[in-house]
Amino acid sequence: MTEFDLKYQIVDSETPINVPLSGRFKKSFGYYTIKERLPVILTQILDYLSKEKDVLSDGNEQSKNDIKIVQSNLSKLKYELQTDKVMEKFDGDGTDRLQWNEFLSTLNDDNNSYFKTTWLYAECYMYRKLKSFFEDTETLKDFDYFRHQKTNALINSFGAMSQVVQHVNEFQSKASKSPSDLEESFTRILKLDLWGNRCDLSISVGKEIKQSGNPFLQIDALNPFILVDRSKDIWNCIINGQSGQTIDFILDNAGYELFTDLVLASFLLDNQLASTIRFHIKAIPWFISDVNAFDFHWTFKTMAEHDDLHLSSFGKKLDEYRMAGKIVLIENEYFWTGPHEFYRMKETDRKLYDDLSSSDLLIFKGDLNYRKLLGDFNWSFDSTFETVLRGFRPTNLCALRTVKADIVCEVDLNVSNELSKKDPMWMETGQYGCINFISKA
């Protein structure tokens, strides 16, 4: 045990079964994230502000002063994070601060510090606190300190994106499509969307990620790495649903992953498998690469104006769907950047729960949404999806997630044991995927 571990009462073990994930357990990904990854992310923002301060301030003295204040607050937050300080309440009564403060008041002295509380709470709190520093300035209220990383993530993937669009267009141009053809194409695009979740800047700690090659050529080869595959159930849910269906995406990452979300949404609309697609985004910058309103609109615009004819036609088609009301962007839902697990949604945000209940299928994307579905709780790996959701079943729902945290369900224990023998870090790499599904209660 190191001096750090002794001082902050770190336990030198993995997270026990049926215990919340926490930075208290040294052999957990939560510990590694809080001790190593999150301080690096804060340092990168500090470095970015120092490097770009002249451009960001544009000679404005107030902006220069605001940047200095933010840098000071960031340094203080980094210190508090590294020394397991109490998570302090937010000043003011802005949009969601009261909700956060109410939540923080429910934590006691034993679980209200970064390493001792549930990992989910600590990580979400850090990102929310980070945003508050910019909100409280005069000139940087709307500044997205992750935007340059997200835009680069899309730009670097244009070649692969063009090949994906060409592949989908070939299928759509067929004179006739049998039911089996339609199902096969849907399943492949669903898996394309699953593997798009590998492009996660928060896991790479902001390092550049890009999708290269032709992703469709990789899909079949990746099938053995899907630990849970309920794609057939998802297809049956869609094909047996009523006409005029609404399908909701609860989005994760901008960049290439958002593109794959849009490819799946377009396929559903093109083939009359849904009449409306609703996209739920983050209201503030979140976990580096999560989609917010600017990212969503910028992606549409960038594709529509691209020199590549395949990308530009795809972007224009998406925009036509948006103008026709078939693609709907749902903004300013602060639940997604709040502290609560999804099983608490009915009591903490009843309006959102009721809105989701009106959908015919919810598609939860990515690792953070998966963690919130399972509540950052160390269930036995073979626990059923129904069990881990703890009653959260507003409608039919599925989760598409590549495994980047030590939490999973519906995985045979023999399989997980073999994977652990082969690579003890298998749950942190994004190499494996899960496609979970449950029908509405």
Contacts in CASP RR format, 6 or more apart in sequence:
PFRMAT RR
TARGET T0000
AUTHOR 0000-0000-0000
METHOD contacts of the structure
MODEL  1
MTEFDLKYQIVDSETPINVPLSGRFKKSFGYYTIKERLPVILTQILDYLS
KEKDVLSDGNEQSKNDIKIVQSNLSKLKYELQTDKVMEKFDGDGTDRLQW
NEFLSTLNDDNNSYFKTTWLYAECYMYRKLKSFFEDTETLKDFDYFRHQK
TNALINSFGAMSQVVQHVNEFQSKASKSPSDLEESFTRILKLDLWGNRCD
LSISVGKEIKQSGNPFLQIDALNPFILVDRSKDIWNCIINGQSGQTIDFI
LDNAGYELFTDLVLASFLLDNQLASTIRFHIKAIPWFISDVNAFDFHWTF
KTMAEHDDLHLSSFGKKLDEYRMAGKIVLIENEYFWTGPHEFYRMKETDR
KLYDDLSSSDLLIFKGDLNYRKLLGDFNWSFDSTFETVLRGFRPTNLCAL
RTVKADIVCEVDLNVSNELSKKDPMWMETGQYGCINFISKA
1 10 0 8 1.000
1 12 0 8 1.000
4 10 0 8 1.000
4 35 0 8 1.000
5 12 0 8 1.000
5 26 0 8 1.000
8 83 0 8 1.000
8 84 0 8 1.000
8 115 0 8 1.000
9 24 0 8 1.000
9 116 0 8 1.000
10 23 0 8 1.000
10 24 0 8 1.000
10 25 0 8 1.000
10 26 0 8 1.000
10 31 0 8 1.000
10 115 0 8 1.000
11 24 0 8 1.000
11 25 0 8 1.000
11 26 0 8 1.000
12 26 0 8 1.000
12 27 0 8 1.000
13 25 0 8 1.000
13 26 0 8 1.000
13 27 0 8 1.000
14 25 0 8 1.000
14 27 0 8 1.000
14 28 0 8 1.000
14 406 0 8 1.000
15 21 0 8 1.000
15 22 0 8 1.000
15 25 0 8 1.000
15 27 0 8 1.000
15 28 0 8 1.000
15 378 0 8 1.000
15 406 0 8 1.000
16 25 0 8 1.000
16 378 0 8 1.000
17 378 0 8 1.000
17 379 0 8 1.000
17 380 0 8 1.000
18 377 0 8 1.000
18 378 0 8 1.000
18 379 0 8 1.000
18 380 0 8 1.000
19 377 0 8 1.000
19 378 0 8 1.000
20 118 0 8 1.000
20 119 0 8 1.000
20 375 0 8 1.000
20 376 0 8 1.000
20 377 0 8 1.000
20 378 0 8 1.000
21 28 0 8 1.000
21 29 0 8 1.000
21 30 0 8 1.000
21 118 0 8 1.000
21 119 0 8 1.000
21 120 0 8 1.000
21 371 0 8 1.000
21 376 0 8 1.000
21 377 0 8 1.000
21 378 0 8 1.000
21 405 0 8 1.000
21 406 0 8 1.000
21 407 0 8 1.000
22 28 0 8 1.000
22 30 0 8 1.000
22 31 0 8 1.000
22 115 0 8 1.000
22 116 0 8 1.000
22 117 0 8 1.000
22 118 0 8 1.000
22 119 0 8 1.000
23 30 0 8 1.000
23 31 0 8 1.000
23 33 0 8 1.000
23 34 0 8 1.000
23 35 0 8 1.000
23 114 0 8 1.000
23 115 0 8 1.000
23 116 0 8 1.000
23 119 0 8 1.000
23 122 0 8 1.000
24 31 0 8 1.000
24 115 0 8 1.000
24 116 0 8 1.000
25 31 0 8 1.000
28 119 0 8 1.000
28 406 0 8 1.000
29 119 0 8 1.000
29 405 0 8 1.000
29 406 0 8 1.000
29 427 0 8 1.000
29 428 0 8 1.000
30 119 0 8 1.000
30 405 0 8 1.000
30 406 0 8 1.000
31 115 0 8 1.000
33 119 0 8 1.000
33 123 0 8 1.000
34 81 0 8 1.000
34 114 0 8 1.000
34 115 0 8 1.000
34 119 0 8 1.000
34 122 0 8 1.000
34 123 0 8 1.000
35 82 0 8 1.000
35 115 0 8 1.000
37 205 0 8 1.000
38 81 0 8 1.000
38 123 0 8 1.000
38 126 0 8 1.000
39 78 0 8 1.000
39 81 0 8 1.000
39 82 0 8 1.000
40 205 0 8 1.000
41 202 0 8 1.000
41 205 0 8 1.000
41 206 0 8 1.000
41 288 0 8 1.000
42 74 0 8 1.000
42 77 0 8 1.000
42 78 0 8 1.000
42 81 0 8 1.000
42 126 0 8 1.000
42 130 0 8 1.000
43 78 0 8 1.000
44 205 0 8 1.000
44 206 0 8 1.000
45 74 0 8 1.000
45 130 0 8 1.000
45 145 0 8 1.000
46 71 0 8 1.000
46 74 0 8 1.000
46 75 0 8 1.000
46 78 0 8 1.000
48 145 0 8 1.000
48 148 0 8 1.000
49 56 0 8 1.000
49 67 0 8 1.000
49 70 0 8 1.000
49 71 0 8 1.000
49 74 0 8 1.000
49 145 0 8 1.000
50 71 0 8 1.000
53 64 0 8 1.000
53 67 0 8 1.000
56 63 0 8 1.000
56 67 0 8 1.000
56 140 0 8 1.000
56 143 0 8 1.000
57 63 0 8 1.000
57 64 0 8 1.000
57 67 0 8 1.000
57 139 0 8 1.000
60 139 0 8 1.000
62 138 0 8 1.000
62 139 0 8 1.000
63 139 0 8 1.000
63 140 0 8 1.000
66 137 0 8 1.000
66 138 0 8 1.000
66 139 0 8 1.000
66 140 0 8 1.000
67 140 0 8 1.000
69 133 0 8 1.000
69 137 0 8 1.000
70 133 0 8 1.000
70 134 0 8 1.000
70 137 0 8 1.000
70 140 0 8 1.000
73 133 0 8 1.000
74 130 0 8 1.000
74 133 0 8 1.000
77 126 0 8 1.000
77 129 0 8 1.000
77 130 0 8 1.000
77 133 0 8 1.000
79 85 0 8 1.000
80 114 0 8 1.000
81 114 0 8 1.000
81 126 0 8 1.000
84 113 0 8 1.000
84 114 0 8 1.000
84 115 0 8 1.000
84 116 0 8 1.000
85 113 0 8 1.000
85 114 0 8 1.000
86 112 0 8 1.000
86 113 0 8 1.000
87 104 0 8 1.000
87 107 0 8 1.000
87 112 0 8 1.000
87 113 0 8 1.000
87 114 0 8 1.000
87 117 0 8 1.000
87 121 0 8 1.000
87 122 0 8 1.000
87 125 0 8 1.000
87 129 0 8 1.000
88 104 0 8 1.000
89 100 0 8 1.000
89 101 0 8 1.000
89 104 0 8 1.000
89 105 0 8 1.000
90 97 0 8 1.000
90 100 0 8 1.000
90 101 0 8 1.000
90 128 0 8 1.000
90 129 0 8 1.000
90 132 0 8 1.000
91 97 0 8 1.000
91 136 0 8 1.000
95 283 0 8 1.000
95 334 0 8 1.000
96 128 0 8 1.000
96 283 0 8 1.000
96 334 0 8 1.000
96 337 0 8 1.000
96 338 0 8 1.000
97 132 0 8 1.000
99 334 0 8 1.000
99 338 0 8 1.000
99 348 0 8 1.000
100 125 0 8 1.000
100 128 0 8 1.000
100 338 0 8 1.000
100 339 0 8 1.000
103 338 0 8 1.000
103 339 0 8 1.000
103 340 0 8 1.000
104 112 0 8 1.000
107 117 0 8 1.000
107 121 0 8 1.000
110 116 0 8 1.000
111 117 0 8 1.000
111 118 0 8 1.000
114 122 0 8 1.000
114 126 0 8 1.000
115 122 0 8 1.000
118 376 0 8 1.000
119 376 0 8 1.000
120 339 0 8 1.000
120 341 0 8 1.000
120 371 0 8 1.000
120 372 0 8 1.000
120 375 0 8 1.000
120 376 0 8 1.000
121 339 0 8 1.000
121 376 0 8 1.000
123 287 0 8 1.000
124 337 0 8 1.000
124 338 0 8 1.000
124 339 0 8 1.000
125 339 0 8 1.000
127 285 0 8 1.000
127 286 0 8 1.000
127 287 0 8 1.000
127 337 0 8 1.000
128 284 0 8 1.000
128 337 0 8 1.000
128 338 0 8 1.000
130 145 0 8 1.000
130 285 0 8 1.000
131 284 0 8 1.000
131 285 0 8 1.000
134 140 0 8 1.000
134 141 0 8 1.000
134 143 0 8 1.000
134 145 0 8 1.000
135 141 0 8 1.000
144 285 0 8 1.000
144 292 0 8 1.000
144 294 0 8 1.000
145 285 0 8 1.000
146 201 0 8 1.000
146 285 0 8 1.000
146 288 0 8 1.000
146 289 0 8 1.000
147 285 0 8 1.000
147 294 0 8 1.000
147 295 0 8 1.000
149 201 0 8 1.000
149 206 0 8 1.000
149 208 0 8 1.000
149 288 0 8 1.000
149 289 0 8 1.000
150 201 0 8 1.000
150 254 0 8 1.000
150 255 0 8 1.000
150 288 0 8 1.000
150 289 0 8 1.000
150 295 0 8 1.000
151 298 0 8 1.000
152 208 0 8 1.000
153 199 0 8 1.000
153 201 0 8 1.000
153 208 0 8 1.000
153 209 0 8 1.000
153 210 0 8 1.000
153 253 0 8 1.000
153 254 0 8 1.000
153 255 0 8 1.000
153 256 0 8 1.000
153 289 0 8 1.000
154 254 0 8 1.000
154 255 0 8 1.000
154 256 0 8 1.000
154 258 0 8 1.000
154 259 0 8 1.000
154 299 0 8 1.000
154 302 0 8 1.000
155 302 0 8 1.000
156 208 0 8 1.000
156 209 0 8 1.000
156 210 0 8 1.000
157 199 0 8 1.000
157 210 0 8 1.000
157 211 0 8 1.000
157 212 0 8 1.000
157 255 0 8 1.000
157 256 0 8 1.000
157 259 0 8 1.000
158 306 0 8 1.000
158 308 0 8 1.000
158 311 0 8 1.000
159 212 0 8 1.000
159 213 0 8 1.000
159 308 0 8 1.000
160 210 0 8 1.000
160 211 0 8 1.000
160 212 0 8 1.000
160 213 0 8 1.000
160 214 0 8 1.000
160 215 0 8 1.000
160 256 0 8 1.000
161 211 0 8 1.000
161 256 0 8 1.000
161 259 0 8 1.000
161 303 0 8 1.000
161 311 0 8 1.000
162 308 0 8 1.000
162 310 0 8 1.000
162 311 0 8 1.000
163 213 0 8 1.000
163 214 0 8 1.000
163 215 0 8 1.000
163 216 0 8 1.000
164 192 0 8 1.000
164 214 0 8 1.000
164 215 0 8 1.000
164 216 0 8 1.000
164 259 0 8 1.000
164 260 0 8 1.000
164 263 0 8 1.000
165 263 0 8 1.000
165 310 0 8 1.000
165 311 0 8 1.000
165 313 0 8 1.000
165 314 0 8 1.000
166 310 0 8 1.000
167 214 0 8 1.000
167 216 0 8 1.000
168 185 0 8 1.000
168 189 0 8 1.000
168 263 0 8 1.000
168 266 0 8 1.000
168 267 0 8 1.000
169 310 0 8 1.000
171 177 0 8 1.000
171 181 0 8 1.000
171 185 0 8 1.000
172 270 0 8 1.000
174 181 0 8 1.000
177 185 0 8 1.000
177 271 0 8 1.000
179 239 0 8 1.000
182 271 0 8 1.000
183 235 0 8 1.000
183 239 0 8 1.000
185 267 0 8 1.000
186 235 0 8 1.000
186 238 0 8 1.000
186 267 0 8 1.000
186 273 0 8 1.000
187 231 0 8 1.000
187 232 0 8 1.000
187 235 0 8 1.000
188 216 0 8 1.000
188 219 0 8 1.000
189 263 0 8 1.000
189 264 0 8 1.000
189 267 0 8 1.000
190 231 0 8 1.000
190 234 0 8 1.000
190 264 0 8 1.000
190 400 0 8 1.000
190 435 0 8 1.000
191 219 0 8 1.000
191 222 0 8 1.000
191 223 0 8 1.000
191 226 0 8 1.000
191 231 0 8 1.000
191 435 0 8 1.000
192 215 0 8 1.000
192 216 0 8 1.000
192 219 0 8 1.000
192 260 0 8 1.000
192 263 0 8 1.000
192 264 0 8 1.000
193 257 0 8 1.000
193 260 0 8 1.000
193 261 0 8 1.000
193 263 0 8 1.000
193 264 0 8 1.000
193 365 0 8 1.000
193 400 0 8 1.000
194 226 0 8 1.000
194 400 0 8 1.000
194 401 0 8 1.000
194 402 0 8 1.000
194 433 0 8 1.000
194 435 0 8 1.000
195 215 0 8 1.000
195 218 0 8 1.000
195 219 0 8 1.000
195 222 0 8 1.000
195 260 0 8 1.000
195 402 0 8 1.000
195 433 0 8 1.000
196 211 0 8 1.000
196 215 0 8 1.000
196 253 0 8 1.000
196 256 0 8 1.000
196 257 0 8 1.000
196 260 0 8 1.000
196 402 0 8 1.000
197 252 0 8 1.000
197 253 0 8 1.000
197 257 0 8 1.000
197 365 0 8 1.000
197 366 0 8 1.000
197 367 0 8 1.000
197 400 0 8 1.000
197 401 0 8 1.000
197 402 0 8 1.000
198 209 0 8 1.000
198 402 0 8 1.000
198 430 0 8 1.000
199 209 0 8 1.000
199 210 0 8 1.000
199 211 0 8 1.000
199 253 0 8 1.000
199 255 0 8 1.000
199 256 0 8 1.000
199 257 0 8 1.000
199 289 0 8 1.000
200 209 0 8 1.000
200 252 0 8 1.000
200 253 0 8 1.000
200 257 0 8 1.000
200 289 0 8 1.000
200 366 0 8 1.000
200 367 0 8 1.000
200 402 0 8 1.000
200 404 0 8 1.000
201 207 0 8 1.000
201 209 0 8 1.000
201 253 0 8 1.000
201 288 0 8 1.000
201 289 0 8 1.000
202 287 0 8 1.000
202 288 0 8 1.000
202 289 0 8 1.000
203 367 0 8 1.000
203 404 0 8 1.000
203 430 0 8 1.000
206 288 0 8 1.000
206 289 0 8 1.000
209 256 0 8 1.000
210 256 0 8 1.000
211 256 0 8 1.000
223 229 0 8 1.000
225 431 0 8 1.000
225 432 0 8 1.000
225 433 0 8 1.000
226 432 0 8 1.000
226 433 0 8 1.000
226 434 0 8 1.000
226 435 0 8 1.000
227 403 0 8 1.000
227 408 0 8 1.000
227 410 0 8 1.000
227 411 0 8 1.000
227 415 0 8 1.000
227 432 0 8 1.000
227 433 0 8 1.000
227 434 0 8 1.000
228 409 0 8 1.000
228 410 0 8 1.000
228 411 0 8 1.000
228 433 0 8 1.000
228 434 0 8 1.000
228 435 0 8 1.000
228 436 0 8 1.000
229 435 0 8 1.000
230 398 0 8 1.000
230 435 0 8 1.000
230 436 0 8 1.000
230 437 0 8 1.000
231 435 0 8 1.000
233 437 0 8 1.000
233 439 0 8 1.000
234 361 0 8 1.000
234 398 0 8 1.000
234 435 0 8 1.000
234 437 0 8 1.000
237 360 0 8 1.000
237 361 0 8 1.000
237 396 0 8 1.000
237 437 0 8 1.000
237 439 0 8 1.000
238 245 0 8 1.000
238 247 0 8 1.000
238 268 0 8 1.000
238 273 0 8 1.000
238 274 0 8 1.000
238 360 0 8 1.000
238 361 0 8 1.000
239 273 0 8 1.000
241 360 0 8 1.000
242 360 0 8 1.000
243 275 0 8 1.000
244 274 0 8 1.000
244 275 0 8 1.000
244 276 0 8 1.000
245 273 0 8 1.000
245 274 0 8 1.000
245 275 0 8 1.000
245 276 0 8 1.000
245 360 0 8 1.000
245 361 0 8 1.000
246 274 0 8 1.000
246 275 0 8 1.000
246 276 0 8 1.000
246 277 0 8 1.000
246 278 0 8 1.000
246 358 0 8 1.000
246 359 0 8 1.000
246 360 0 8 1.000
247 265 0 8 1.000
247 268 0 8 1.000
247 274 0 8 1.000
247 276 0 8 1.000
247 277 0 8 1.000
247 278 0 8 1.000
247 359 0 8 1.000
247 360 0 8 1.000
247 361 0 8 1.000
247 362 0 8 1.000
247 363 0 8 1.000
248 277 0 8 1.000
248 278 0 8 1.000
248 279 0 8 1.000
248 280 0 8 1.000
248 356 0 8 1.000
248 359 0 8 1.000
248 361 0 8 1.000
248 362 0 8 1.000
248 363 0 8 1.000
249 261 0 8 1.000
249 265 0 8 1.000
249 277 0 8 1.000
249 278 0 8 1.000
249 279 0 8 1.000
249 280 0 8 1.000
249 363 0 8 1.000
249 365 0 8 1.000
250 280 0 8 1.000
250 336 0 8 1.000
250 362 0 8 1.000
250 363 0 8 1.000
250 364 0 8 1.000
250 365 0 8 1.000
250 369 0 8 1.000
251 258 0 8 1.000
251 261 0 8 1.000
251 279 0 8 1.000
251 280 0 8 1.000
251 281 0 8 1.000
251 282 0 8 1.000
251 290 0 8 1.000
251 291 0 8 1.000
251 365 0 8 1.000
252 290 0 8 1.000
252 291 0 8 1.000
252 365 0 8 1.000
252 366 0 8 1.000
252 367 0 8 1.000
252 368 0 8 1.000
252 369 0 8 1.000
253 289 0 8 1.000
253 290 0 8 1.000
253 291 0 8 1.000
253 365 0 8 1.000
253 366 0 8 1.000
254 289 0 8 1.000
254 290 0 8 1.000
254 291 0 8 1.000
254 292 0 8 1.000
254 295 0 8 1.000
254 296 0 8 1.000
254 299 0 8 1.000
255 289 0 8 1.000
255 295 0 8 1.000
255 299 0 8 1.000
257 289 0 8 1.000
257 365 0 8 1.000
258 291 0 8 1.000
258 295 0 8 1.000
258 296 0 8 1.000
258 299 0 8 1.000
259 299 0 8 1.000
259 303 0 8 1.000
261 279 0 8 1.000
261 365 0 8 1.000
262 299 0 8 1.000
262 318 0 8 1.000
264 363 0 8 1.000
265 277 0 8 1.000
265 279 0 8 1.000
265 327 0 8 1.000
266 314 0 8 1.000
266 317 0 8 1.000
266 318 0 8 1.000
266 321 0 8 1.000
267 273 0 8 1.000
268 274 0 8 1.000
268 277 0 8 1.000
269 275 0 8 1.000
269 277 0 8 1.000
269 321 0 8 1.000
269 326 0 8 1.000
269 327 0 8 1.000
274 360 0 8 1.000
275 326 0 8 1.000
276 325 0 8 1.000
276 326 0 8 1.000
276 327 0 8 1.000
276 328 0 8 1.000
277 321 0 8 1.000
277 326 0 8 1.000
277 327 0 8 1.000
277 328 0 8 1.000
278 328 0 8 1.000
278 329 0 8 1.000
278 330 0 8 1.000
278 359 0 8 1.000
279 291 0 8 1.000
279 296 0 8 1.000
279 327 0 8 1.000
279 328 0 8 1.000
279 329 0 8 1.000
279 330 0 8 1.000
280 330 0 8 1.000
280 333 0 8 1.000
280 336 0 8 1.000
281 290 0 8 1.000
281 291 0 8 1.000
281 292 0 8 1.000
281 293 0 8 1.000
281 295 0 8 1.000
281 296 0 8 1.000
281 329 0 8 1.000
281 330 0 8 1.000
281 331 0 8 1.000
281 333 0 8 1.000
281 336 0 8 1.000
282 290 0 8 1.000
282 291 0 8 1.000
282 292 0 8 1.000
282 336 0 8 1.000
282 337 0 8 1.000
283 292 0 8 1.000
283 331 0 8 1.000
283 332 0 8 1.000
283 333 0 8 1.000
283 334 0 8 1.000
283 336 0 8 1.000
283 337 0 8 1.000
284 292 0 8 1.000
284 337 0 8 1.000
285 292 0 8 1.000
286 292 0 8 1.000
286 336 0 8 1.000
286 337 0 8 1.000
287 368 0 8 1.000
290 368 0 8 1.000
293 329 0 8 1.000
293 331 0 8 1.000
296 329 0 8 1.000
297 329 0 8 1.000
300 315 0 8 1.000
300 318 0 8 1.000
300 319 0 8 1.000
300 322 0 8 1.000
303 311 0 8 1.000
303 312 0 8 1.000
303 314 0 8 1.000
303 315 0 8 1.000
303 318 0 8 1.000
304 312 0 8 1.000
304 315 0 8 1.000
304 316 0 8 1.000
304 318 0 8 1.000
304 319 0 8 1.000
305 312 0 8 1.000
306 312 0 8 1.000
306 315 0 8 1.000
318 327 0 8 1.000
321 327 0 8 1.000
322 328 0 8 1.000
322 329 0 8 1.000
333 352 0 8 1.000
335 345 0 8 1.000
335 348 0 8 1.000
335 349 0 8 1.000
335 352 0 8 1.000
340 348 0 8 1.000
340 349 0 8 1.000
340 372 0 8 1.000
341 372 0 8 1.000
341 373 0 8 1.000
341 375 0 8 1.000
341 376 0 8 1.000
341 390 0 8 1.000
342 372 0 8 1.000
342 373 0 8 1.000
342 375 0 8 1.000
342 389 0 8 1.000
342 392 0 8 1.000
343 375 0 8 1.000
343 389 0 8 1.000
343 390 0 8 1.000
343 391 0 8 1.000
343 392 0 8 1.000
345 352 0 8 1.000
345 353 0 8 1.000
345 356 0 8 1.000
345 392 0 8 1.000
345 394 0 8 1.000
346 353 0 8 1.000
346 392 0 8 1.000
353 394 0 8 1.000
354 394 0 8 1.000
356 362 0 8 1.000
356 394 0 8 1.000
356 395 0 8 1.000
357 394 0 8 1.000
357 395 0 8 1.000
358 395 0 8 1.000
359 394 0 8 1.000
359 395 0 8 1.000
360 395 0 8 1.000
360 396 0 8 1.000
361 395 0 8 1.000
361 396 0 8 1.000
361 397 0 8 1.000
361 398 0 8 1.000
362 394 0 8 1.000
362 395 0 8 1.000
362 396 0 8 1.000
362 397 0 8 1.000
362 398 0 8 1.000
363 397 0 8 1.000
363 398 0 8 1.000
363 399 0 8 1.000
363 400 0 8 1.000
364 370 0 8 1.000
364 373 0 8 1.000
364 397 0 8 1.000
364 398 0 8 1.000
364 399 0 8 1.000
364 400 0 8 1.000
364 401 0 8 1.000
365 399 0 8 1.000
365 400 0 8 1.000
365 401 0 8 1.000
366 399 0 8 1.000
366 400 0 8 1.000
366 401 0 8 1.000
366 402 0 8 1.000
367 401 0 8 1.000
367 402 0 8 1.000
367 403 0 8 1.000
367 404 0 8 1.000
367 405 0 8 1.000
369 399 0 8 1.000
369 401 0 8 1.000
370 399 0 8 1.000
370 401 0 8 1.000
370 405 0 8 1.000
370 407 0 8 1.000
370 434 0 8 1.000
371 405 0 8 1.000
371 407 0 8 1.000
373 388 0 8 1.000
373 389 0 8 1.000
373 392 0 8 1.000
373 399 0 8 1.000
374 388 0 8 1.000
374 389 0 8 1.000
374 407 0 8 1.000
374 409 0 8 1.000
375 388 0 8 1.000
375 390 0 8 1.000
376 407 0 8 1.000
377 388 0 8 1.000
377 407 0 8 1.000
378 406 0 8 1.000
378 407 0 8 1.000
379 387 0 8 1.000
379 388 0 8 1.000
379 407 0 8 1.000
379 409 0 8 1.000
380 413 0 8 1.000
381 408 0 8 1.000
381 409 0 8 1.000
381 411 0 8 1.000
381 412 0 8 1.000
381 413 0 8 1.000
381 416 0 8 1.000
382 409 0 8 1.000
382 410 0 8 1.000
382 411 0 8 1.000
382 412 0 8 1.000
382 413 0 8 1.000
382 416 0 8 1.000
383 409 0 8 1.000
383 410 0 8 1.000
384 409 0 8 1.000
384 410 0 8 1.000
385 409 0 8 1.000
385 410 0 8 1.000
385 436 0 8 1.000
385 437 0 8 1.000
385 438 0 8 1.000
386 393 0 8 1.000
386 438 0 8 1.000
387 409 0 8 1.000
388 409 0 8 1.000
389 438 0 8 1.000
391 441 0 8 1.000
393 438 0 8 1.000
393 440 0 8 1.000
393 441 0 8 1.000
394 440 0 8 1.000
395 440 0 8 1.000
396 437 0 8 1.000
396 438 0 8 1.000
396 439 0 8 1.000
396 440 0 8 1.000
397 437 0 8 1.000
397 438 0 8 1.000
397 440 0 8 1.000
398 435 0 8 1.000
398 436 0 8 1.000
398 437 0 8 1.000
398 438 0 8 1.000
399 434 0 8 1.000
399 435 0 8 1.000
399 436 0 8 1.000
399 437 0 8 1.000
400 434 0 8 1.000
400 435 0 8 1.000
401 433 0 8 1.000
401 434 0 8 1.000
401 436 0 8 1.000
402 430 0 8 1.000
402 431 0 8 1.000
402 432 0 8 1.000
402 433 0 8 1.000
402 434 0 8 1.000
403 426 0 8 1.000
403 427 0 8 1.000
403 428 0 8 1.000
403 429 0 8 1.000
403 430 0 8 1.000
403 431 0 8 1.000
403 432 0 8 1.000
403 433 0 8 1.000
403 434 0 8 1.000
404 427 0 8 1.000
404 428 0 8 1.000
404 429 0 8 1.000
404 430 0 8 1.000
405 427 0 8 1.000
405 428 0 8 1.000
406 427 0 8 1.000
406 428 0 8 1.000
407 427 0 8 1.000
408 416 0 8 1.000
408 427 0 8 1.000
408 434 0 8 1.000
409 436 0 8 1.000
410 434 0 8 1.000
410 436 0 8 1.000
411 434 0 8 1.000
419 426 0 8 1.000
419 432 0 8 1.000
420 426 0 8 1.000
423 429 0 8 1.000
426 432 0 8 1.000
END
